[in-house]
Amino acid sequence: RRSAFRQLLGVYPKEFLLSTSGTFNRGKNFGYLIEAMSALHKDGIKLLIIGDEVAPNGESSRLKSLTHQLGLDNVIIFTGWQSDPSPFVASSDVYVFPSRFEGSPNALLEALGCGVPCLGTEIDEITEVLRYEDLLFPLDCHEVLVNKIKRLRFDADFYQRARMLSHERCNHFLFDWEQEIVKMVTSGDTTSGDATPGDAAPGDAAPGDAASRDVTSGDATSDEGHAI
């Protein structure tokens, strides 16, 4: 199923696919990742961007214009909103979360649940989730991100380590939530103001956010989809 899905996206078997997701705004910092692709695409690396604007803000046009200016139209895939983005994330080799700031990084938490290695910026909210230096990169140096992605691409041992660490972090948050449920049940409190890893924070489009696209056409077409 994964290989068939990648074929629909126009990704060849030997190519390495990155994914990212969220609402299009400057804080999500997708432009940073697009710029990094200038140094990555020659190594057979493509990028899948899942999401769109919640309200018109010009960010979609800016990102697509940047992609065109850098000559990356053939290696960056804009999917638009997806009703179930998890197959898109799961079809990728690495998920990258380049945000400048976050409240609760729900998109990252859901990506961890898709079973792929995850990378994120060194801001406090993401560092709390990913914890390990191997999974983190700075906001002010494309070279670190580029080198880390290339290492994941060509170093099988490092790739497996990143996958193992991401899986560990996923299990950590699942365990925390299961323990919280136990506390609520044993205390008789069945309601909580805390968001689960699957809940979407305002303005944060997680891999569970809504969207649509005909992946066989290559054109991103938004519909009535909205963030869950």
C-alpha positions as CSV (number, residue, x, y, z in Angstrom):
1,R,0.0,0.0,0.0
2,R,2.8,2.4,0.9
3,S,4.6,1.9,-2.4
4,A,1.3,2.3,-4.4
5,F,0.6,5.6,-2.5
6,R,4.1,6.9,-3.2
7,Q,3.6,6.0,-6.9
8,L,0.4,8.1,-6.9
9,L,2.4,11.0,-5.5
10,G,5.0,10.7,-8.3
11,V,7.7,9.4,-6.0
12,Y,9.9,6.7,-7.4
13,P,11.1,3.7,-5.4
14,K,14.7,4.9,-4.9
15,E,13.7,8.5,-4.0
16,F,13.7,9.7,-0.4
17,L,10.6,11.5,0.7
18,L,10.3,14.1,3.4
19,S,6.9,15.2,4.7
20,T,5.7,18.1,6.8
21,S,2.2,19.4,7.7
22,G,0.3,22.3,9.2
23,T,-1.5,25.5,8.6
24,F,0.2,27.8,6.2
25,N,1.6,30.8,8.1
26,R,5.0,32.3,8.7
27,G,5.3,30.7,12.2
28,K,5.2,27.2,10.7
29,N,8.3,28.1,8.7
30,F,7.7,25.9,5.7
31,G,9.8,28.4,3.6
32,Y,12.9,27.4,5.6
33,L,12.4,23.7,4.6
34,I,11.8,24.7,1.0
35,E,15.0,26.6,1.0
36,A,16.9,23.6,2.4
37,M,15.5,21.5,-0.5
38,S,17.8,23.5,-2.8
39,A,20.7,21.5,-1.3
40,L,18.9,18.2,-1.1
41,H,17.0,17.6,-4.3
42,K,20.1,16.5,-6.2
43,D,20.4,13.5,-3.8
44,G,17.0,12.1,-4.9
45,I,15.1,13.8,-2.1
46,K,11.5,15.1,-2.5
47,L,9.3,17.0,-0.1
48,L,5.6,16.6,0.6
49,I,3.8,19.6,2.2
50,I,0.4,18.7,3.7
51,G,-1.9,21.6,4.5
52,D,-3.0,25.0,3.4
53,E,-4.2,28.4,4.7
54,V,-7.1,28.4,7.2
55,A,-8.0,31.9,6.1
56,P,-6.5,33.8,3.1
57,N,-3.1,35.2,4.2
58,G,-1.0,34.9,1.0
59,E,1.3,32.3,2.5
60,S,0.2,29.6,0.0
61,S,1.1,31.8,-2.9
62,R,4.4,32.8,-1.3
63,L,5.5,29.2,-0.7
64,K,4.6,28.1,-4.2
65,S,6.3,31.2,-5.7
66,L,9.4,30.4,-3.6
67,T,9.3,26.8,-4.8
68,H,9.1,28.0,-8.4
69,Q,11.9,30.6,-8.0
70,L,14.2,27.9,-6.7
71,G,13.4,25.6,-9.5
72,L,11.9,23.0,-7.2
73,D,8.5,22.5,-8.8
74,N,9.3,18.8,-9.7
75,V,10.5,17.9,-6.2
76,I,8.0,19.6,-3.9
77,I,4.5,18.3,-3.7
78,F,1.7,20.5,-2.2
79,T,-1.2,18.3,-1.3
80,G,-3.7,20.8,0.0
81,W,-5.9,19.9,3.0
82,Q,-6.4,16.2,3.6
83,S,-9.3,14.6,5.5
84,D,-6.8,11.9,6.6
85,P,-3.2,13.0,6.2
86,S,-1.8,10.1,8.1
87,P,-1.3,7.9,4.9
88,F,0.7,10.8,3.4
89,V,3.0,11.1,6.4
90,A,3.3,7.3,6.7
91,S,4.3,7.1,3.0
92,S,7.3,9.4,3.7
93,D,10.7,8.4,4.9
94,V,11.2,11.3,7.4
95,Y,8.8,13.9,8.9
96,V,10.3,17.4,9.4
97,F,8.6,20.0,11.7
98,P,10.3,23.4,11.1
99,S,8.1,25.7,13.3
100,R,9.5,28.9,14.8
101,F,7.0,28.7,17.7
102,E,4.3,26.3,18.9
103,G,1.7,26.1,21.6
104,S,1.1,22.3,21.6
105,P,2.9,20.6,18.6
106,N,0.0,18.3,17.8
107,A,1.0,17.8,14.2
108,L,4.4,16.5,15.4
109,L,2.8,14.2,18.0
110,E,0.5,12.7,15.4
111,A,3.4,12.3,13.0
112,L,5.3,10.3,15.7
113,G,2.3,7.9,15.7
114,C,2.8,7.3,11.9
115,G,6.0,5.3,12.6
116,V,8.5,7.5,10.7
117,P,11.5,9.2,12.1
118,C,10.7,12.8,13.1
119,L,12.9,15.9,13.1
120,G,12.0,19.3,14.7
121,T,13.5,22.6,15.6
122,E,15.2,23.3,18.9
123,I,12.4,25.5,20.3
124,D,11.3,24.5,23.8
125,E,7.9,23.0,22.9
126,I,9.5,20.7,20.3
127,T,12.5,19.9,22.3
128,E,10.2,18.7,25.1
129,V,8.6,16.3,22.6
130,L,11.7,15.0,20.7
131,R,14.3,15.3,23.5
132,Y,17.2,13.8,21.6
133,E,19.8,15.9,19.7
134,D,19.7,13.5,16.8
135,L,16.1,14.6,16.2
136,L,16.6,18.3,16.6
137,F,18.0,21.1,14.4
138,P,18.5,24.9,14.8
139,L,16.4,27.6,13.2
140,D,19.3,29.7,12.0
141,C,21.4,27.1,10.1
142,H,20.2,25.3,7.0
143,E,23.5,23.4,6.9
144,V,22.7,21.4,10.1
145,L,19.3,20.4,8.8
146,V,20.7,19.5,5.3
147,N,23.5,17.4,6.7
148,K,21.1,15.6,9.1
149,I,18.7,14.8,6.3
150,K,21.5,13.6,4.0
151,R,22.8,11.4,6.8
152,L,19.3,9.9,7.2
153,R,19.2,9.4,3.5
154,F,22.6,7.5,3.2
155,D,23.4,6.2,6.7
156,A,21.2,3.2,7.4
157,D,22.4,2.9,11.0
158,F,21.6,6.5,11.7
159,Y,18.2,6.2,10.1
160,Q,17.3,3.2,12.3
161,R,18.5,5.1,15.3
162,A,16.4,8.1,14.5
163,R,13.4,5.8,13.9
164,M,14.0,4.0,17.2
165,L,14.3,7.3,19.1
166,S,11.1,8.7,17.5
167,H,9.3,5.5,18.4
168,E,10.5,5.8,22.0
169,R,9.1,9.4,22.2
170,C,5.8,8.3,20.7
171,N,5.5,5.6,23.3
172,H,6.4,8.1,26.0
173,F,3.5,10.3,25.2
174,L,1.1,7.4,24.7
175,F,2.1,6.2,28.2
176,D,1.6,9.6,29.7
177,W,-1.9,9.9,28.3
178,E,-2.8,6.4,29.4
179,Q,-1.7,7.2,32.9
180,E,-3.7,10.4,32.8
181,I,-6.8,8.4,31.8
182,V,-6.2,6.0,34.7
183,K,-6.0,8.9,37.1
184,M,-9.2,10.4,35.8
185,V,-11.1,7.1,36.1
186,T,-9.8,6.3,39.6
187,S,-10.6,9.8,40.8
188,G,-14.0,9.8,39.2
189,D,-13.2,12.7,36.9
190,T,-14.0,11.8,33.3
191,T,-13.3,15.3,31.9
192,S,-10.0,17.1,31.4
193,G,-9.0,20.4,30.0
194,D,-5.8,19.0,28.7
195,A,-5.6,18.2,24.9
196,T,-4.7,14.6,23.9
197,P,-2.0,14.1,21.4
198,G,-4.7,13.7,18.8
199,D,-6.5,17.0,19.5
200,A,-5.8,19.9,17.3
201,A,-4.8,23.2,18.9
202,P,-6.3,26.4,17.5
203,G,-4.3,27.4,14.4
204,D,-2.3,24.2,14.4
205,A,-3.0,21.9,11.5
206,A,-1.9,18.4,12.5
207,P,-1.6,15.4,10.2
208,G,-5.2,14.8,11.3
209,D,-6.3,18.2,9.8
210,A,-8.8,18.2,6.9
211,A,-7.8,18.6,3.3
212,S,-8.3,17.3,-0.2
213,R,-6.4,16.8,-3.4
214,D,-6.4,14.6,-6.5
215,V,-2.9,13.3,-6.2
216,T,-3.0,11.9,-9.7
217,S,-3.6,15.3,-11.2
218,G,-0.7,17.1,-9.5
219,D,-2.9,20.2,-8.8
220,A,-3.6,21.1,-5.2
221,T,-7.3,21.9,-5.0
222,S,-8.8,23.0,-1.7
223,D,-12.4,22.1,-0.9
224,E,-14.7,22.6,2.1
225,G,-12.1,20.9,4.3
226,H,-11.3,22.5,7.6
227,A,-9.1,21.8,10.6
228,I,-10.6,19.2,12.9
